[in-house]
Amino acid sequence: MAGSDLVKTVLYTINTLLQQEKYKAALAVLKGFRNGAVYGAKIRAPHALVMTFLFKSGSLKSKLKAIAQATYTHSRNLAFFVFTYKGLQALQQRIQGKNNNNINSQINMYLLSRILFALSRLAVEKGYIPQPKRDPFPLFATVVWGIVLWLFEYYPHTLQPSLQSSMTYLYHDSNVWHDVNDFLIYNKPRT
């Protein structure tokens, strides 16, 4: 009985903490990390499984290792991306208290420079300027994610429903919880 009472007390304490408005932003960042990790694994594991068994050669052990590595990498990267985005968003809201401010203007200017850099790559492709010495993929990824996050936050109706759903799970559902069950184990309360 003592162990059961201890578990109840710990769960009550955690659930009480999860209801505290003053911790909401930090907890939303943590849940965003959790949702990113879970979603990354849900998306990458089946894809890696199919692609590995269809197109890779090697032993069963090496294939399983490749699947696990791809799943881990995707899950980790998405978790950290969501964590970083939500953390910066919470910090910005704490400092400024609103969304339309100088910080967002700076972020937009930074993104504009990325878009211009991408146009520079197009100029390379068309032969107007010489080939750069570095890989263009990181820039491309930044532009793609920046545009999709912008569309999601301000014009979600313009995105494909499955993308809306994915982005909602990652970035908005991590702002909502009722207790330890839907904070850590499940994304939404079990009915």
N, C-alpha and C positions, 0 to 999 in steps of 0.2 A: 504493500500500500504506500509506503514512504516514497518509493520510486515513482509511482503513478502520480502522487501529489507533487513531486518535484517537476515532473514533465508538464503537468497542468499549470504550475506556477510559471515555469519558463515560457510556455506557450502564451499564457496570459500577458506576461511581461513583454514579450516580443510583439504580440498583437496590439498592445497598448502603445508601444513605441511606433509601430507602423501607422497608427492613427494620428500621430502628432503632426500637426500642420507645419511646424517649424523644421521638421526633417524631410518634408515631402520632396523637395528638389533633390537632395542627396540620395534619398531612397529611389527616386525615379531614375537617376543615373545608374544606380546599382541594378535596378530591375531591367533597364535598357541593356546593360551588359549581359544579364542573364538571358533576355529575349534574343539578343544578337547571337549568343553562343548556341542556344537551342535551335533557332531558325537556321543558322549556318549549318549545323549538323543535319537538320531535317532535309535541307535542300541538297547539300553536297554528298551525303552518304549514298543515297540511291543513284545519283548521277555518277559518282565515282565507281560504284559497284558495276553498273552497266558498262561504262566506258572502259574500265579496266579489263573486264572479262571479254569484251568484244574486241579490243584493239591492242592489248598488251600481252606480251609473251612472258614466260617465266613460271616459277613454281607457285603453288597455291599460297605458300607463306609470303613470297615477295609481292604477290597481288594483294593479299589482305593487308600487308604493311603499307602498300601504296594507297589503298582505299582509306585506311586509318589516317595516314599522313595528310592526304588531301582533305579529308573531313575535318581533322583537327585544325589545319591551316585556315580553311574557309571559316570555320566556327570561331576561331580565335580572332581572325582579322575583322570579321563582321562585329563581334562583341566589342572589340576595342574601338572600331569606328563609331558604333552607336554610343559607347561610353564617352568618347571624346566629343562627339557632336552634342550630346545631351549635357555633358559637363560644361562645355563652352556656352551653350544656350542658357543653362542655369546661372552661370557666372555673369553673363551679359545681362540677364534679367535682374539679378541681384544688384549689379552696379548701376544700371540705367533704369530699371523698373518698367521698361517698355520695349517694343520691338523696333520701332522706327527711330533710330538714333545714329550718332556718329560712328559707333563701332560697326553697325551693319553697313553703313556707307563704305567704311574701309574694307570690310569683307567683300562687298560688291566690287569695289575697285580692284581688289586682289583677283577676284574671279574674272573680271574683265581682262586683266593682263594675261590670265590663263587662256582665255578665248582668243586673244590676239596672238598668243604664241602658237595656238593650234592653227590659226590662219597662216602663220609663218610656215608651218609644216606643209600646209597645202601648197604654199608657194614653192616649197622645195619639190614637192611631188610634180608640180607643173613645170619645174625647171627655171623658175624665176630667180631663185636664190640657191646657193650651194648647199649640199647635204650637211646637216648638223652632225656633231660627233657623239651625241648622246641619244639614248632611246626615247622616243616620244610617248611611250605608253603611260608613264606616270601622269603626264599632263592630260592625256586623253581621259584617263580614269577620273581625274579631278573635275574636269568639265562635265563629264557624264553624271557623276554623283552630285555635283553642285546644281546642275539643271534639274535633276529628278527631285532633289530635296526641295528646291524652290517651288517647283510645280506641286509637289505634295503638300507643302505647308500653305500655299496661297491659292492654288487652283487644282485641288485634288480631283475634281470632276473631269479634268482633261486627261487623266491617266487611265490606263487600262484597269478594269476592276480587280484583276488578280494582283497587279502592282500596287493598287490602292490598299488592298487587303494586307499585302506583305509589309508595306510601309507603316500602316496603322499598327500592326503587331509589333514592329520594331520600335517605332518612335512615339506612338500615342498610348498604346496599351501599357507601356512601362510607367505611365503616370498614374495608373489605377490599381489599387489593391485594397483588400479588406482585412486580411489576416495573413499569417505566415504561409498558409496553403496557396493562396493565389499571388503571393509575393515571390515565393521561391519555387514551389513545386508545379503549380498550374498557372497558366496565364490569366484565367478568369475563374470566378467562383464556380464550384461544382454544384449543380442543381439536382 
